[in-house]
Amino acid sequence: MTVNVSPSPTASPTPSPLHAVVSDDFEAVNRTIVEQLTSKVPLVETISQYIIESGGKRLRPLLVLLAARSLGYEGDKHITLATLIEFMHTSTLLHDDVVDESHMRRGKKTANDAWGNAPSVLVGDFLYSRSFQLMVDVGSMEIMAILSSATCTIAEGEVLQLTNIGNPGISEADYFETIQGKTAMLFEAATHSGAVLANATPEQAEALKLYGRYLGLAFQLIDDLLDYQGDADAMGKNVGDDLAEGKPTLPLIHAMEQGTPEQAKLIRQVIRKGGLEQLEEVLAIVHATGALEYTRKRADEMADKALAQLELLPPSAYRDSMAELARMAVDRQA
């Protein structure tokens, strides 16, 4: 098999105002990411750099930095911890795009579309392995326990989502179990491990753990909402992608529960077969049943729960940024 090593990365993550309070730390994370991507195999570096530098807010490493600093951490291992969290996240993106047969992410070709499935999976494995090397450098068995457990939960969440594809019979509880594993778990692990690194009290560690969990749930709920009303250019993917893949997300689950028997039947049929042939009819039902408003309401609930956890932290600019992040999670359009 011949593997092309182009295209090269063309975009780098741009810090947002949320990064301002940890700007020096964030730059250190960016430098460490580049340093830790080195490999004697050129294709490993090429694909790793392509996916890591293809945009995104790097929210998960940001959460590590904010959590640790909010509790007064003054060491430097939070940089390593934030870097390995980003590697864990990136590896899941590579694997997810292969499983989903995706062709676009953040407005660019996916790695599997550019290089093929096999290189993408193997480079994802490399990044996972490198993240565990960095865990050893952090030197905390408690953090290693948190992160190794998280990887298992994330994998289970991805398998659960895969088994749910084409299944219109899943409940709202099933849906939340899936997104807790596949999305919220890494948010939770980022804030929890950052708290442990900073020698948090048990109460503070639990608060930051739950903050990450609820924030991750809010983010995924809005992602799933935007699949039915978002802007394709802003999102970097097409509206209706979830529907095309037969994913029964909350807007569809609620629409089936609240719609007429005929509307519910149509959505069940579309979920089973996937595709976009009846996208307009499904969009009309989703809007008519208030499914998007309901999904946003649930996202707002998760964001409010995240904000409540911050009351257990001492006042600081870091806590303020985490509060703003919770608000941004539900206000964004991409």
Long-range contacts (C-beta under 8 A, 24 or more apart in sequence): 1-116, 1-118, 3-43, 3-115, 3-116, 3-119, 4-114, 4-115, 5-42, 5-43, 5-46, 6-46, 7-50, 7-109, 7-114, 8-46, 8-49, 8-50, 9-49, 9-50, 9-52, 9-53, 9-54, 10-53, 10-108, 11-53, 11-54, 11-55, 11-108, 12-53, 13-53, 13-55, 13-56, 13-57, 13-58, 16-57, 18-57, 18-62, 18-321, 18-324, 18-325, 18-328, 19-62, 20-321, 21-66, 21-69, 21-317, 21-318, 21-320, 21-321, 22-62, 22-65, 22-66, 22-69, 22-318, 22-321, 25-65, 25-69, 25-78, 25-79, 25-82, 26-58, 26-61, 26-62, 26-65, 28-76, 28-79, 29-58, 29-61, 29-65, 29-79, 29-82, 29-83, 29-86, 32-79, 32-80, 32-83, 33-83, 33-86, 33-87, 36-83, 36-87, 36-130, 36-134, 39-126, 43-115, 43-119, 43-123, 44-123, 44-126, 47-94, 47-111, 47-115, 47-119, 47-120, 47-123, 48-90, 48-123, 48-126, 48-127, 50-111, 50-114, 51-90, 51-93, 51-94, 51-111, 51-123, 52-86, 52-90, 54-105, 54-106, 54-108, 55-106, 55-107, 55-108, 55-236, 56-106, 58-86, 59-187, 59-219, 59-325, 60-85, 60-86, 60-88, 60-89, 60-186, 60-187, 60-190, 61-85, 61-86, 61-190, 62-325, 63-187, 63-190, 63-191, 63-194, 63-212, 63-215, 63-322, 63-325, 64-190, 64-191, 64-193, 64-194, 64-197, 65-194, 66-194, 66-318, 66-321, 66-322, 66-325, 67-190, 67-191, 67-192, 67-194, 67-195, 67-198, 67-208, 67-212, 67-322, 68-194, 68-195, 68-197, 68-198, 69-198, 69-316, 69-318, 70-198, 70-208, 70-313, 70-314, 70-316, 70-318, 70-319, 70-322, 71-195, 71-198, 71-199, 71-200, 71-204, 71-313, 71-314, 72-198, 72-314, 73-194, 73-197, 73-198, 73-199, 75-197, 77-137, 77-138, 77-139, 77-197, 78-194, 78-197, 78-198, 80-134, 80-137, 80-138, 81-134, 81-138, 81-143, 81-193, 81-194, 81-197, 82-190, 83-134, 84-130, 84-131, 84-132, 84-134, 84-135, 84-138, 84-147, 85-131, 85-147, 85-186, 85-189, 85-190, 85-193, 87-127, 87-128, 87-130, 87-131, 87-134, 88-127, 88-128, 88-131, 88-147, 88-150, 88-151, 88-154, 88-186, 89-186, 90-124, 90-127, 91-124, 91-125, 91-126, 91-127, 91-128, 91-131, 92-124, 92-154, 92-158, 92-186, 93-124, 94-120, 94-121, 94-123, 94-124, 94-127, 95-120, 95-121, 95-124, 95-158, 96-158, 98-124, 99-158, 99-162, 100-245, 102-237, 102-241, 104-236, 104-237, 104-238, 105-236, 105-237, 106-236, 107-233, 107-236, 108-236, 138-197, 140-196, 140-197, 142-196, 143-193, 143-196, 143-197, 146-189, 146-192, 146-193, 146-196, 147-189, 147-193, 150-185, 150-186, 150-188, 150-189, 153-181, 153-185, 154-181, 154-182, 154-185, 154-186, 156-181, 157-181, 157-182, 157-183, 157-185, 158-182, 161-247, 164-247, 164-248, 165-245, 165-246, 165-247, 165-274, 166-246, 166-271, 166-272, 166-273, 166-274, 167-248, 167-271, 167-272, 168-248, 168-252, 168-256, 168-267, 168-268, 168-271, 168-272, 170-248, 170-253, 171-253, 172-250, 172-253, 172-254, 175-248, 175-249, 175-250, 175-253, 176-217, 179-216, 179-217, 179-220, 179-221, 179-224, 180-213, 180-216, 180-217, 182-220, 183-216, 183-217, 183-219, 183-220, 183-223, 184-212, 184-213, 184-214, 184-215, 184-216, 184-217, 184-219, 184-220, 185-213, 185-216, 186-216, 187-212, 187-213, 187-215, 187-216, 187-219, 188-212, 188-213, 188-216, 191-215, 203-312, 204-312, 204-313, 207-309, 207-310, 207-311, 207-312, 207-313, 208-309, 208-313, 210-305, 210-306, 210-309, 211-306, 211-309, 211-310, 211-322, 211-326, 214-302, 214-303, 214-305, 214-306, 214-309, 214-326, 215-302, 215-303, 215-306, 215-325, 215-326, 215-329, 217-299, 217-302, 218-299, 218-300, 218-302, 218-303, 218-306, 218-326, 218-329, 218-330, 219-329, 221-250, 221-295, 221-296, 221-298, 221-299, 221-302, 222-295, 222-296, 222-299, 222-329, 222-330, 222-332, 224-249, 224-250, 224-251, 224-295, 225-250, 225-251, 225-292, 225-295, 225-296, 225-299, 226-333, 226-334, 227-251, 228-283, 228-286, 228-291, 228-292, 229-292, 230-333, 230-334, 231-333, 231-334, 234-333, 234-334, 235-334, 236-334, 240-276, 240-279, 240-283, 243-270, 243-271, 243-274, 243-276, 243-279, 243-282, 244-274, 244-275, 244-276, 245-274, 246-270, 246-271, 246-272, 246-273, 246-274, 247-271, 250-291, 250-294, 250-295, 250-298, 251-286, 251-291, 251-292, 251-294, 251-295, 252-282, 252-286, 252-291, 254-289, 254-290, 254-291, 254-294, 254-295, 255-282, 255-285, 255-286, 255-289, 255-291, 258-289, 258-290, 258-291, 259-285, 259-288, 259-289, 263-288, 263-289, 296-330, 299-329, 299-330, 300-330, 303-327, 303-329, 303-330
